[in-house]
């Protein structure tokens, strides 16, 4: 979800669907889902009320669209090739950009993480899907393709959960720099991959590559 901005930049005039997603994301961040009405969503978006049913069927459909939009924005951050001469440098660059994006969208990110931990199975599935895409982007750089072996799959899911919790702690305290957080996450990933390799040497990640991440 997007963070609230009264002076937000609106999409093009014909992108009424985008306007609805943007307005709904702001309102769902400001207040609980049940307290937000479709009338005020359409009013804040500045579009006809009937377009909610046209594009999303109902408020529920619009809410799920805001969740997907937030996940896609974060995914887009990682689609830019990371900078750096080494594997470790490229990973740290990607992590620093990841943290910077979340800092800029802190309220929405925290709301999204709260939704991911709740009882809504559809929201958990959407967030889980994008988390795994992020994991596969890292694994793909190491030459790993699906199906991923169980020890590696479990390790990567655990590390992504760790990264989310580290980021939440950072948003709450702001005591470490982005570079420090990236270093923590890189060292933790290397340690986790070593543990996975000890459980199953056939996980497909070269131990030499793990050593490049963090000796």
Wavefront OBJ file of the C-alpha trace (Angstrom):
o trace
v 0.000 0.000 0.000
v 1.104 3.528 -0.601
v 1.931 5.983 2.140
v -0.508 8.857 2.546
v 0.171 11.967 0.462
v -2.413 14.721 0.099
v -0.403 16.133 -2.800
v 0.096 12.856 -4.592
v 0.921 12.796 -8.271
v -2.105 11.431 -10.087
v -1.841 8.985 -12.974
v -2.930 10.095 -16.452
v -6.515 11.236 -16.932
v -7.570 7.956 -18.522
v -6.043 5.777 -15.791
v -9.078 5.798 -13.538
v -8.272 2.309 -12.310
v -4.906 3.582 -11.092
v -6.553 6.531 -9.379
v -8.855 4.177 -7.480
v -5.973 1.945 -6.382
v -3.976 4.949 -5.201
v -6.875 6.449 -3.259
v -7.897 3.108 -1.748
v -4.318 2.352 -0.689
v -4.143 5.646 1.173
v -7.460 5.083 2.934
v -6.729 1.454 3.843
v -3.436 2.650 5.344
v -5.168 5.380 7.341
v -7.987 3.247 8.758
v -9.063 -0.397 9.121
v -10.625 -2.026 6.067
v -14.132 -2.165 7.576
v -14.128 1.585 8.271
v -13.370 2.575 4.673
v -16.310 2.983 2.295
v -16.348 2.735 -1.471
v -18.044 6.127 -1.594
v -15.091 7.881 0.019
v -12.650 5.919 -2.120
v -14.310 7.128 -5.301
v -14.564 10.659 -3.890
v -10.851 10.790 -3.019
v -9.940 9.323 -6.405
v -12.135 11.890 -8.128
v -13.862 9.317 -10.325
v -17.375 7.945 -10.730
v -18.494 5.542 -7.993
v -19.574 2.910 -10.530
v -16.001 2.450 -11.752
v -15.180 0.445 -8.620
v -17.612 -2.276 -9.677
v -16.444 -1.961 -13.295
v -12.757 -2.485 -12.515
v -12.753 -4.504 -9.272
v -16.282 -5.922 -8.729
v -16.396 -4.656 -5.122
v -14.365 -3.192 -2.242
v -12.746 -6.546 -1.591
v -11.462 -6.745 -5.154
v -10.115 -3.213 -4.905
v -8.378 -4.000 -1.614
v -6.618 -7.019 -3.132
v -5.577 -4.843 -6.083
v -3.914 -2.388 -3.674
v -1.980 -5.243 -2.084
v -0.768 -6.440 -5.485
v 0.150 -2.905 -6.537
v 2.283 -2.404 -3.412
v 4.051 -5.723 -3.972
v 4.654 -4.864 -7.634
v 6.196 -1.501 -6.746
v 8.670 -3.200 -4.440
v 9.384 -5.855 -7.061
v 10.120 -3.120 -9.615
v 12.881 -1.796 -7.343
v 14.709 -5.091 -7.780
v 14.250 -5.286 -11.534
v 16.954 -2.649 -11.974
v 20.264 -4.541 -12.228
v 22.264 -3.988 -9.021
v 25.587 -2.164 -9.146
v 28.867 -3.658 -7.973
v 31.914 -5.598 -9.098
v 31.339 -8.600 -6.840
v 28.408 -10.833 -5.894
v 28.427 -9.403 -2.371
v 28.503 -5.800 -3.609
v 25.572 -6.403 -5.958
v 23.538 -8.027 -3.199
v 24.271 -5.159 -0.809
v 23.292 -2.622 -3.460
v 19.980 -4.407 -4.025
v 19.351 -4.537 -0.276
v 20.144 -0.853 0.230
v 17.679 0.069 -2.531
v 15.109 -2.295 -1.005
v 15.444 -0.605 2.389
v 15.359 2.886 0.856
v 12.096 2.100 -0.947
v 10.525 0.804 2.250
v 11.693 3.846 4.213
v 9.925 6.027 1.646
v 6.746 3.948 1.983
v 6.988 3.029 5.655
v 3.327 3.344 6.636
v 2.146 1.292 3.695
v 4.822 -1.361 4.227
v 3.897 -1.816 7.874
v 0.223 -2.114 6.935
v 1.134 -4.692 4.299
v 3.169 -6.736 6.779
v 0.301 -6.587 9.261
v -1.999 -7.952 6.555
v 0.502 -10.701 5.725
v 0.419 -11.901 9.335
v -3.371 -11.836 9.578
v -6.055 -14.376 8.814
v -6.705 -13.284 5.219
v -5.553 -16.221 3.114
v -5.766 -14.332 -0.183
v -3.576 -11.496 1.072
v -1.045 -13.964 2.499
v -0.977 -15.762 -0.848
v -0.346 -12.547 -2.800
v 2.467 -11.455 -0.502
v 3.910 -14.970 -0.407
v 3.949 -15.065 -4.198
v 5.960 -11.859 -4.482
v 8.292 -12.843 -1.658
v 9.100 -16.055 -3.495
v 9.686 -14.161 -6.739
v 12.279 -12.147 -4.847
v 13.898 -15.317 -3.515
v 14.001 -16.825 -6.999
v 15.620 -13.670 -8.365
v 18.499 -14.211 -5.930
v 18.658 -17.936 -6.583
v 18.521 -17.397 -10.334
v 21.647 -15.233 -10.069
v 23.312 -18.244 -8.415
v 22.204 -20.553 -11.237
v 19.392 -22.247 -9.309
v 16.114 -22.971 -11.089
v 12.839 -24.443 -9.902
v 12.008 -26.892 -8.497
v 14.094 -25.772 -5.523
v 15.231 -28.461 -3.141
v 13.450 -28.467 0.259
v 16.427 -27.384 2.378
v 17.087 -24.412 0.091
v 13.414 -23.464 -0.219
v 13.001 -23.487 3.560
v 16.188 -21.455 4.013
v 15.178 -18.773 1.520
v 11.686 -18.404 2.934
v 13.181 -18.050 6.403
v 15.708 -15.467 5.236
v 13.058 -13.339 3.545
v 11.033 -13.414 6.767
v 14.183 -12.337 8.606
v 14.718 -9.466 6.155
v 11.143 -8.272 6.681
v 11.536 -8.323 10.467
v 14.895 -6.530 10.314
v 13.284 -3.851 8.168
v 10.322 -3.486 10.531
v 12.712 -3.059 13.459
v 14.606 -0.439 11.445
v 11.429 1.525 10.738
v 10.597 1.505 14.437
v 14.037 2.495 15.753
v 16.185 3.969 12.943
v 19.384 3.145 14.841
v 21.382 1.455 12.076
v 22.323 2.752 8.643
v 21.096 1.145 5.437
v 24.620 -0.133 4.831
v 24.688 -1.757 8.278
v 21.351 -3.455 7.617
v 22.532 -4.661 4.217
v 25.658 -6.103 5.836
v 23.581 -7.905 8.467
v 21.262 -9.355 5.836
v 24.145 -10.441 3.584
v 26.020 -12.149 6.432
v 22.840 -13.868 7.598
v 22.056 -15.126 4.085
v 25.556 -16.564 3.724
v 25.282 -18.325 7.098
v 21.841 -19.679 6.241
v 23.031 -20.984 2.864
v 25.993 -22.711 4.519
v 23.589 -24.396 6.930
v 21.353 -25.476 4.030
v 24.374 -26.859 2.188
v 25.395 -28.879 5.241
v 21.924 -30.425 5.364
v 21.785 -31.052 1.611
v 24.994 -30.600 -0.427
v 22.902 -30.896 -3.600
v 20.983 -27.627 -3.097
v 22.644 -26.240 -6.225
v 24.453 -23.255 -4.702
v 28.233 -23.380 -5.085
v 29.979 -23.123 -1.668
v 32.526 -20.858 -3.340
v 29.724 -18.448 -4.248
v 28.519 -18.477 -0.648
v 32.041 -17.596 0.474
v 31.998 -14.654 -1.944
v 28.858 -13.345 -0.229
v 30.500 -13.353 3.166
v 33.820 -15.153 3.879
l 1 2 3 4 5 6 7 8 9 10 11 12 13 14 15 16 17 18 19 20 21 22 23 24 25 26 27 28 29 30 31 32 33 34 35 36 37 38 39 40 41 42 43 44 45 46 47 48 49 50 51 52 53 54 55 56 57 58 59 60 61 62 63 64 65 66 67 68 69 70 71 72 73 74 75 76 77 78 79 80 81 82 83 84 85 86 87 88 89 90 91 92 93 94 95 96 97 98 99 100 101 102 103 104 105 106 107 108 109 110 111 112 113 114 115 116 117 118 119 120 121 122 123 124 125 126 127 128 129 130 131 132 133 134 135 136 137 138 139 140 141 142 143 144 145 146 147 148 149 150 151 152 153 154 155 156 157 158 159 160 161 162 163 164 165 166 167 168 169 170 171 172 173 174 175 176 177 178 179 180 181 182 183 184 185 186 187 188 189 190 191 192 193 194 195 196 197 198 199 200 201 202 203 204 205 206 207 208 209 210 211 212 213 214 215
